[in-house]
Amino acid sequence: RYVGKLYMGHRHGKGIYYWPDGSKFTGALYLGRVEGYGTLEWKDGRKFQGLYKSDERFGPGIESYPGGCQDVGLWLRDHLIKLSTEVPGYFSVLDYPAHYRYIDDRSQKEYVSLEEDPFLRRYKHLPFDDKDILPEGVFAYSRNMDHLTLTHSFLEECDARCCQVEFTSDVSLILSGARNAYGPPGPRELASEQLIKKAARGDYDGVYAILRNGLAHPDIADKHGYTALAAAAVHSHNDVVNLLLDNGADVNKCSDEGLSALSMCFILIYPEESFKGNIAERSLHSYKSPVRLVKMQRTLLSFLSVSMLQRQKRWETIQLLLRRGADPNASWAPPHLLFFAVKAADTEAVELLLKRGAKSDVRLPSKLGGLTPLHIAASIPGEEGVQITQYLLHSAPDLNARAEDGNEIYGPDK
């Protein structure tokens, strides 16, 4: 049974829909589909409040249970896709200052304001006037509302956003990660958090059990966008990486910082100590005192001893991710992965990235001179620089690209 607004025989606008089993939906509908903000209540006492798209949960929402616990976060169909809580040990580029300086402020994405409503407004806003829009007599032969133009006045009267006001405060809390305002975590939230933690520990059986019971989505992420796949990858648990990918995890999903699982592995395998000195970046390095040089040498020795034990495992993880479809260009936070391999003079990695479609016309941010990988490769001494330059000469679309350091003035070399 339906009580609410109608349009051309379709449930459209704000309404209430009752099912024979006692369940009830109150909220927005669009041409017969549940679409917009609404509340679904079941006979057993469960309740979901949130955003829908084409009859499916899509976006911020809260599922409440009779015992008082609640599953809070961003939803995709019947699964949580992003939590409003932080998983301890999540990966952040802020923990790697040497790499963070390469990030351009313009690359940081932010949530769109509620007024812009990316879920609904973009594809429902139609810039048409009311006059002479529909063909004469169209209602006599067409009932396909998906292909009929809706006018401004009708959209204002039956807007699927009509229930947004009732849920605005909850949306703001969910997007900001303010989980404390709600009840204890529900079963899906607990399972999702455990999936990320077990993936980080390499607990294959634990990850398999959670995926099998269906309570957690393989792409689940914490409030920072740190996914179970990323947790497994940064700790080089390749069997768990394969398990998650086999169960539908997105190999190119990025965190809120714009880092994919592949780019996190590159940050780990190429610390600053692994980068070769090159004249192209001469203005980026301050003068190093003898004391600092000694510290850097000690750090380098420590890096070499650890890297011999871990680098091979991380390199195997990188190769696995690339074989499973990881896109070297997926991350939106610079520097591009190709810069890591070039600056470290790793010819094998450069060749592999180029074969997997890595773009070679990328640049460092303007504050760092706008250098291309070819600028850096050509200034790396030794056979590695020559080999990498050769690879890039075969792939760079513009061999004469200029850096952005033309107006910089360099003082005497100290």
Beta strands, then each sheet from edge to edge (+ up, - down):
strand 1: 2-7
strand 2: 10-18
strand 3: 24-30
strand 4: 33-41
strand 5: 47-53
strand 6: 56-64
strand 7: 70-76
strand 8: 79-83
sheet 1: 1+ 2- 3+ 4- 5+ 6- 7+ 8-
end
